[in-house]
């Protein structure tokens, strides 16, 4: 008798995912950009590019810069604006199959609230709140760097979008990411995703100046995976007393996933799901390989349900 096909499905905030592999925000466009390169319908979910109320052209100058085992980016939230996304991109996304996660960004609480209201009335399945954005009213400090500002924007977005599950994307640059996470949960978050990119700098030694116009940029890729994994492990422990519907708070892990084994590390460490990002630039079909690899591992080990994977 052949082994039973394992069940890779899961639920986050009441939303059903066919499997735990999600395309990370800013690395997969709106899905259509990858059509013909992989079976998009096989994915668990797609996170949109960071969306703001007004359209943004993004940063000037160099936007991507490779480092050993990593990639630095300074895109600047280039996007068509939330209303244009809802009218032009969302209908196409709905036909792709995976869960649609709208990544909400903004430069002020008021902008986040306006965006949340629009998304609350749209056919997105879940909102991922990006709190790594600079708070223009606080001198440019990111909302997610300290608990009070993170809680404020989470609370306001929760109230503005009561009909959508809310996942907050945490910044690894916070002095105390666990405290920020707890503040977001108390303010109404249903789930947490971590981590966003690490703040980094590269220098052009021949031009004798920083590579990026904005000086610093975000570092992603395999070089950050052990640190991101450690942060998820420690956050899982810090949230031991917190539950959602009697279960552990759903954590979506990301950072440097480039293989099924990488994804399995996050799932074993307590992640409910994973997001795959910059690795898809060079291997567009990677997420299909990751899904297949997780299923193969579960079959080999005799696991029937995804929840059995965690060693926590």
TORLOKE-714532 format. One record per residue (C-alpha): x, y, z; residue number from 0. Coordinates in nm, 3 decimals, padded with zeros to 5 digits. Last residue first. Layout:
# TORLOKE-714532
REC|X|Y|Z|NUM
...
This chain:
# TORLOKE-714532
REC|00.818|02.301|01.968|311
REC|00.944|02.036|01.727|310
REC|00.694|02.148|01.463|309
REC|00.618|01.901|01.185|308
REC|00.296|01.754|01.325|307
REC|00.102|02.069|01.236|306
REC|00.155|01.990|00.867|305
REC|-00.059|01.679|00.893|304
REC|00.004|01.315|00.794|303
REC|00.363|01.282|00.911|302
REC|00.528|00.946|00.836|301
REC|00.884|01.073|00.824|300
REC|00.933|00.994|00.455|299
REC|00.588|01.124|00.362|298
REC|00.646|01.446|00.557|297
REC|00.983|01.497|00.390|296
REC|00.835|01.436|00.045|295
REC|00.554|01.685|00.107|294
REC|00.801|01.948|00.226|293
REC|01.019|01.886|-00.079|292
REC|00.729|01.912|-00.322|291
REC|00.623|02.246|-00.173|290
REC|00.983|02.372|-00.181|289
REC|01.031|02.260|-00.541|288
REC|00.714|02.445|-00.644|287
REC|00.848|02.749|-00.460|286
REC|01.174|02.732|-00.654|285
REC|01.011|02.765|-00.998|284
REC|01.141|03.120|-01.053|283
REC|01.501|03.026|-00.965|282
REC|01.721|03.336|-01.003|281
REC|01.468|03.596|-00.890|280
REC|01.281|03.332|-00.688|279
REC|01.560|03.332|-00.428|278
REC|01.461|03.689|-00.335|277
REC|01.142|03.590|-00.159|276
REC|00.995|03.274|-00.013|275
REC|00.741|03.315|00.266|274
REC|00.687|03.042|00.522|273
REC|00.395|02.890|00.708|272
REC|00.288|02.793|01.061|271
REC|00.638|02.862|01.189|270
REC|00.737|02.667|01.501|269
REC|01.107|02.586|01.464|268
REC|01.026|02.276|01.259|267
REC|00.841|02.493|01.008|266
REC|01.133|02.737|00.987|265
REC|01.388|02.460|00.937|264
REC|01.158|02.294|00.685|263
REC|01.170|02.605|00.467|262
REC|01.549|02.587|00.450|261
REC|01.533|02.215|00.368|260
REC|01.288|02.287|00.087|259
REC|01.542|02.522|-00.066|258
REC|01.640|02.890|-00.098|257
REC|01.480|03.044|00.211|256
REC|01.691|03.344|00.309|255
REC|01.447|03.518|00.539|254
REC|01.091|03.422|00.612|253
REC|00.873|03.277|00.883|252
REC|00.498|03.309|00.918|251
REC|00.397|03.285|01.284|250
REC|00.043|03.184|01.376|249
REC|-00.023|03.257|01.745|248
REC|-00.034|02.923|01.927|247
REC|-00.380|02.760|01.948|246
REC|-00.683|02.818|02.170|245
REC|-00.860|03.029|01.910|244
REC|-00.554|03.255|01.896|243
REC|-00.310|03.210|02.182|242
REC|-00.054|03.408|02.383|241
REC|00.111|03.254|02.690|240
REC|00.391|03.090|02.491|239
REC|00.448|03.409|02.291|238
REC|00.805|03.464|02.411|237
REC|00.895|03.106|02.317|236
REC|00.770|03.148|01.960|235
REC|00.953|03.482|01.949|234
REC|01.281|03.312|02.038|233
REC|01.253|03.057|01.759|232
REC|01.142|03.322|01.508|231
REC|01.437|03.543|01.595|230
REC|01.679|03.251|01.570|229
REC|01.543|03.165|01.226|228
REC|01.595|03.525|01.113|227
REC|01.955|03.510|01.235|226
REC|02.027|03.176|01.066|225
REC|01.855|03.296|00.745|224
REC|02.027|03.635|00.703|223
REC|02.310|03.526|00.473|222
REC|02.073|03.314|00.265|221
REC|01.905|03.620|00.111|220
REC|01.787|03.962|00.226|219
REC|01.953|04.295|00.309|218
REC|01.751|04.617|00.302|217
REC|01.918|04.945|00.208|216
REC|02.123|05.222|00.369|215
REC|02.276|05.525|00.198|214
REC|01.950|05.651|00.043|213
REC|02.128|05.705|-00.288|212
REC|02.260|05.350|-00.269|211
REC|02.618|05.238|-00.341|210
REC|02.767|05.463|-00.074|209
REC|03.056|05.679|-00.198|208
REC|03.421|05.647|-00.295|207
REC|03.339|05.597|-00.664|206
REC|03.598|05.322|-00.676|205
REC|03.521|05.182|-00.330|204
REC|03.145|05.179|-00.390|203
REC|03.027|05.122|-00.033|202
REC|02.745|04.893|00.083|201
REC|02.514|04.955|00.379|200
REC|02.265|04.738|00.569|199
REC|01.928|04.742|00.746|198
REC|01.799|04.385|00.771|197
REC|01.503|04.287|00.554|196
REC|01.163|04.192|00.696|195
REC|01.145|03.903|00.936|194
REC|00.902|03.779|01.033|193
REC|00.527|03.744|00.984|192
REC|00.279|03.779|01.269|191
REC|-00.082|03.663|01.309|190
REC|-00.425|03.781|01.423|189
REC|-00.314|04.134|01.515|188
REC|-00.550|04.323|01.746|187
REC|-00.358|04.577|01.952|186
REC|-00.256|04.312|02.207|185
REC|-00.099|04.118|01.924|184
REC|00.089|04.422|01.797|183
REC|00.226|04.499|02.144|182
REC|00.343|04.140|02.185|181
REC|00.527|04.154|01.853|180
REC|00.695|04.485|01.939|179
REC|00.813|04.342|02.271|178
REC|00.951|04.035|02.091|177
REC|01.131|04.251|01.834|176
REC|01.330|04.433|02.104|175
REC|01.582|04.676|01.948|174
REC|01.375|04.668|01.627|173
REC|01.589|04.613|01.316|172
REC|01.444|04.269|01.254|171
REC|01.123|04.441|01.138|170
REC|00.796|04.258|01.192|169
REC|00.521|04.198|00.937|168
REC|00.180|04.224|01.105|167
REC|-00.094|03.983|00.996|166
REC|-00.454|04.105|01.002|165
REC|-00.758|03.895|00.910|164
REC|-01.003|04.113|00.716|163
REC|-01.356|04.216|00.815|162
REC|-01.262|04.471|01.081|161
REC|-01.047|04.677|00.844|160
REC|-01.042|05.031|00.987|159
REC|-01.045|04.913|01.350|158
REC|-00.757|04.670|01.292|157
REC|-00.571|04.940|01.097|156
REC|-00.598|05.179|01.392|155
REC|-00.487|04.918|01.644|154
REC|-00.193|04.805|01.431|153
REC|-00.080|05.166|01.374|152
REC|-00.085|05.240|01.746|151
REC|00.067|04.909|01.853|150
REC|00.370|04.957|01.629|149
REC|00.411|05.315|01.753|148
REC|00.409|05.201|02.116|147
REC|00.616|04.885|02.072|146
REC|00.930|05.034|01.916|145
REC|01.105|04.987|01.584|144
REC|00.798|04.885|01.386|143
REC|00.673|05.230|01.293|142
REC|01.007|05.311|01.128|141
REC|01.176|05.632|01.242|140
REC|01.148|05.902|00.974|139
REC|01.128|06.205|01.202|138
REC|00.827|06.081|01.394|137
REC|00.564|06.243|01.174|136
REC|00.713|06.085|00.861|135
REC|00.688|05.738|01.014|134
REC|00.930|05.536|00.802|133
REC|00.787|05.202|00.680|132
REC|00.899|04.883|00.857|131
REC|00.545|04.840|00.989|130
REC|00.423|04.646|00.685|129
REC|00.074|04.522|00.770|128
REC|-00.012|04.201|00.591|127
REC|-00.384|04.209|00.511|126
REC|-00.578|03.889|00.435|125
REC|-00.815|03.746|00.177|124
REC|-00.829|04.035|-00.070|123
REC|-01.160|04.097|-00.243|122
REC|-01.188|04.465|-00.154|121
REC|-01.400|04.645|00.107|120
REC|-01.146|04.603|00.387|119
REC|-00.873|04.688|00.138|118
REC|-01.011|05.039|00.090|117
REC|-01.054|05.093|00.464|116
REC|-00.703|04.964|00.530|115
REC|-00.556|05.210|00.280|114
REC|-00.722|05.505|00.447|113
REC|-00.609|05.381|00.787|112
REC|-00.248|05.333|00.674|111
REC|-00.244|05.684|00.531|110
REC|-00.376|05.830|00.858|109
REC|-00.119|05.638|01.060|108
REC|00.152|05.799|00.852|107
REC|00.405|05.701|00.585|106
REC|00.221|05.396|00.456|105
REC|00.233|05.027|00.370|104
REC|-00.025|04.750|00.334|103
REC|00.082|04.413|00.193|102
REC|-00.234|04.259|00.051|101
REC|-00.241|03.881|00.092|100
REC|-00.424|03.688|-00.179|99
REC|-00.467|03.314|-00.116|98
REC|-00.363|03.118|-00.423|97
REC|-00.580|03.053|-00.732|96
REC|-00.460|03.277|-01.016|95
REC|-00.801|03.416|-01.109|94
REC|-00.821|03.643|-00.807|93
REC|-00.488|03.795|-00.905|92
REC|-00.630|03.919|-01.236|91
REC|-00.920|04.094|-01.061|90
REC|-00.672|04.238|-00.806|89
REC|-00.439|04.404|-01.056|88
REC|-00.648|04.669|-01.230|87
REC|-00.927|04.803|-01.007|86
REC|-00.797|04.703|-00.663|85
REC|-00.437|04.786|-00.753|84
REC|-00.543|05.122|-00.898|83
REC|-00.720|05.204|-00.570|82
REC|-00.423|05.091|-00.362|81
REC|-00.157|05.293|-00.543|80
REC|00.036|05.192|-00.855|79
REC|00.343|05.064|-00.665|78
REC|00.711|05.144|-00.610|77
REC|00.772|05.091|-00.239|76
REC|01.118|05.252|-00.234|75
REC|01.313|04.987|-00.420|74
REC|01.630|04.997|-00.212|73
REC|01.748|04.638|-00.223|72
REC|02.044|04.438|-00.099|71
REC|02.085|04.075|-00.201|70
REC|02.262|03.798|-00.015|69
REC|02.502|03.506|-00.005|68
REC|02.800|03.733|-00.084|67
REC|02.644|04.068|-00.179|66
REC|02.435|04.163|-00.479|65
REC|02.304|04.515|-00.527|64
REC|01.953|04.614|-00.630|63
REC|01.795|04.960|-00.653|62
REC|02.065|05.179|-00.806|61
REC|01.954|05.540|-00.847|60
REC|01.616|05.691|-00.770|59
REC|01.371|05.536|-00.527|58
REC|01.015|05.434|-00.602|57
REC|00.762|05.567|-00.849|56
REC|00.484|05.575|-00.592|55
REC|00.107|05.572|-00.645|54
REC|-00.095|05.712|-00.357|53
REC|-00.270|05.502|-00.096|52
REC|00.030|05.274|-00.046|51
REC|00.078|04.908|-00.138|50
REC|00.389|04.699|-00.072|49
REC|00.408|04.442|-00.350|48
REC|00.143|04.176|-00.311|47
REC|00.180|03.869|-00.094|46
REC|00.086|03.550|-00.279|45
REC|-00.051|03.236|-00.116|44
REC|-00.035|02.860|-00.083|43
REC|00.122|02.811|-00.422|42
REC|00.011|02.543|-00.669|41
REC|-00.203|02.789|-00.868|40
REC|00.116|02.969|-00.969|39
REC|00.236|02.672|-01.174|38
REC|00.578|02.803|-01.267|37
REC|00.754|03.020|-01.527|36
REC|00.457|03.065|-01.761|35
REC|00.300|03.324|-01.534|34
REC|00.565|03.484|-01.315|33
REC|00.475|03.850|-01.380|32
REC|00.108|03.759|-01.335|31
REC|00.166|03.699|-00.965|30
REC|00.116|04.054|-00.842|29
REC|00.487|04.131|-00.823|28
REC|00.663|03.822|-00.690|27
REC|00.954|03.965|-00.491|26
REC|00.805|04.273|-00.327|25
REC|00.596|04.079|-00.078|24
REC|00.691|03.715|-00.026|23
REC|00.540|03.431|-00.228|22
REC|00.375|03.193|00.018|21
REC|00.446|02.825|00.088|20
REC|00.242|02.674|00.374|19
REC|-00.001|02.463|00.167|18
REC|-00.365|02.472|00.056|17
REC|-00.418|02.785|00.267|16
REC|-00.751|02.840|00.445|15
REC|-00.821|03.185|00.593|14
REC|-00.973|03.189|00.943|13
REC|-00.693|03.406|01.079|12
REC|-00.436|03.165|00.943|11
REC|-00.548|02.813|00.850|10
REC|-00.334|02.526|00.728|9
REC|-00.310|02.273|00.445|8
REC|-00.014|02.043|00.382|7
REC|-00.211|01.718|00.426|6
REC|00.020|01.425|00.363|5
REC|-00.050|01.181|00.079|4
REC|-00.103|00.839|00.239|3
REC|00.181|00.595|00.183|2
REC|00.140|00.340|-00.099|1
REC|00.000|00.000|00.000|0
